[in-house]
Amino acid sequence: MTFDELLLEWRNNQGANTVPTGWSQGRATFGGLVAAMLYEKMATEVAEVARESSLRSLTLSFVGPVSAGALGVNAQVLRAGRSVTQAQGQLLQSESVMLAALGSFGNGRDSSVKAVPPAAPEFAEPEKCIALPYIEGVVPEFTQKYDYRIARGQMPFSGTSERQLGGWVRFKDGSENTVGISHLLALIDAWPPATLPMLKAPAPASSLTWTVEFMEPLPKRSASDWWQYLAEVEQAEDGYAVIQARLWDSGGRLVALSRQMVTIFG
């Protein structure tokens, strides 16, 4: 099942309470997938009171590992103001909260404040970059859904001292649908944490918290187009690390800003 088919099921409420197989990330389901699933529910609730609002910021707390199978998805609008609507959501499994989120949705408005966003990195063309291989038992199962090209940094578990990791990424399923927030969540989180190349041997790592801001209007591109991603480890100690990242479209336009705290077991 492609990502777009999953989106259609969630939106039609046919598969909203089921996490599919084939998207595992160690003992849990890929975080970008469950984040997208929860966002879809939150966006539906917001559309009831503020149809023209778009997601500006989403903060997620990964409380526990989500496994494939049945779960509960709920969301509610906390406040609908003139320009900004705030919402919260939860994914539950076995009667426990596994993922919690707060989202800020906002309408565009006139402002004299403008700041030029960071320029896209100067990467070599995807065909000239190293592909991230799939190695069963070492690389998460869900990565088979993506095509990666490393343009900055080293391979995971290479023991490098470099703090940056990035390159090109796209869905492999050939979707021609215009990219949306759910696609972007799944594209941004698809990359391994930038701490993994700093390890000398395979070891688990997982997201603890994640905040993403989106730049409107979103580009009129498909998820199967190439997207540029660059992450940097800002700080790491005591088994935790803070990683900031950015995502640009293939034309060099900034699309999203990301900041994660990850746990490291090695």
N, C-alpha and C positions, 0 to 999 in steps of 0.2 A: 504494500500500500504506500503510495506516494504521500508527501507532506500535504499537497493540495487536497488529496482525497481525505486525509485526516481532518483538515480544516473544514471541509464540506460536511463531514459527519458531525463534528462538534457544533457547527452553526445550525445544522438541521436537528440537533439534539438527539441524534441517533446513537452516537458513540461518546457522548459527553461524560459518561461515567465509566469509561473503560480506557485503561492505558494499554496501548498495543505492544506486542512483542517485537523484537528486532531493533529496539532503541536503547538497549542497556548500556550502562556506564559503570562497570564494576558491579556492585551489589544493588545499584539504584538505576532508575530510568534516567536518561539524558536530561539534564536540568533545563536546557533550552526548549525541549519538547513540553515538559510539564509547565514551564513558565508561560509558553504560548497557549496551552490549554486553559490556564487560569485567566490569562489576559482576555481570551475570547469571551469567557463568562462575564468578566468585569465590563468589557466593552458593550455587551448586550444590555446590561443593567443601566449603564450610563446613557446609551442611546434612547432609553425611554424618557429621559428628562433633559438631555442636552445632545440632540442628534448631530449638531455641527461640531461638537468638540472632538479633538483628537488627542491621543496620548502624548503627553509631554515628558513625564517622568514616571518610572516604575521602580519600586524598591521591593525586593524579595528576600525572605528569610527561609533558608532550607532547613526545616526543623528535623526532618527524618527522611530516610531513603524511601522513595516511591517505587514500588514493584509493579510489574505488569499485572493487569487484572482490574477488578472493580474498585471504584473510589467514589467519594462524594465531592462535588464542586459547588461552592456557594459564593455569592458576592452580594454586596449591597452598596448603595450610594450613601455616603456619609453626609455630604452637603452639596447642593447644586447652587452655585453663585451666579452672578451675572456673566462672568467670563470663565471661571474655573469650577470644575466639578471634581470632588474627591471621592474615591471609592476604595473599598477593601475587599479582599477575597481570600478564600482558603481552599486547599485541597485536603481531604481527609481520607484516611485508609485505616481500617480496623478501629474505627471510632477515635482515631488520634489525628491531630493536625500535622501534616507532613510538609506543607508549603503555605506560607502566609505572605500577603502582598498588600501594598498601598500604592494606589495609582492616582496621578494628577492629570486630568484631562482639561484642555483649555482651548478656547477660541482665539484666533488671531486678532490682534488689535494694533492700532497705529502707535508708533513710538519713535522718538528721535534718537534712541540709543541703538547703535549698530556696531558690531565688532566682527572683523574678518576672522573666520574660523581657521584652525591650523591647516596648512597645506598637506595634501596627500604625500606620502613618502615616495621617493623615486625608486621604484622596484623595477627589476628586469621583467620582461614579458613573461607571462605564466609558463609558456612553452620552454623557456630557458631556465626555469627554477626547478629545484628538487621537489619531487612529489613525496608527500608523507605516505609511507607504505602502511598497509594493513597487516599486522602480525597477530594472528589469533592467540588469545591468552595474554597479550601484552598491550595491544591497542584496543580501546573500547569498541564494542560491537557496532554502535550507532555511527561510527566514523565511515562505515562503508556507504552511507547515504550521501557522502560529500566528496568533493575533489579538492585537494589541498596542494598548494605550491609554496614552499618555504623560500622567502626572499630575504629575510632578516633573521639572524640567530641560528641556532643549531638544533639538531634532532633531539627529541626527548631522551633523557637518561644518558646524555653524552658527557656530563660533568663539566660543562662550560661555566665560565664566570660571567658571561654576557647576560644582561638583564632584559634584553628585548627579544621578542619572538613575533614574527608576522609574515605576511605574504598575501597570497590570493586564495579565495575560497568560493565555492559555488555548490549548489545542489546537483546531484548526478541525475535526478529523475527527468530532466529536460522540460520542466514546467515553463510555460510561456505566460502564465498569469502574472499580472503586475504585482510587484512586491508589496507586502503589507507589514504591519508591526509584528505579527506572528512569525513571518519569514525572517525578519531581521533579528528577532530574539534567538531564533534557531541558528542563524548564520553567525552571530556574534559569539555565542556560547559554544559553537562547534570546535573552536580551536582548543588544544590542550592548554592548561595553565602555563604561563610563561616561566613558572618555577621548575617545571619538569625537566627542561634541558640542563638545569643546574644540578640535578641528581645524577649519581654515577650508576645507579641500578634502578630497575623498575620498583615503584612504590606508589601506593594510592594517594590521591589528592582529590578534594571535593570542595565545592563552593559552600560557604557559610552564609554570606550575605551578598547581594548583588543589586546595584542601582544602575539603571540605564536611562539616559536622556535622549530624546529624538529630535532631529532638526526638520521642521516642516518648511515647505511641503516635501513629502517623500518623493524620491525620484520615480519616474515612469519607466522602471526597468523590471526585468524578471529575476526571480530567485536563482535561475540557472545561468544568469550572467555572472561574470567574474566580479568579485568584491574585494577591496583592499582592506586588510586588517593589520593593526600593529599594537602590540601590548608591551608594557614595561613593568617590571617588578619595582615598586617604589620602596618597599621595606619587607624584610622577612626575618623572623626570629621566633623561638619557642614553639615551632611547629605551625605558625600562622604567617601568611603573607598578604600584602595589599598589592593589587595589580590594577593599573589603569590601562584602558584600551580605547581605540577609536576605529570606526568603520567608515570607509568611503566607497562610493560607487566607482565603476571603472573609469568614469570621466574625471575623477578626482574631487567630487563634491562630498563634503562631510555629511554623514547621515546619522551617526549615533556616537555618543560618549558612554563609556562603560567603566565601572569601578567595582571590583570584587575583593572580598576577603576570602581567602581559601585556606583550608587546613591541609597540612602536609604530614604524611606518615613515613618520613624517611629523611 
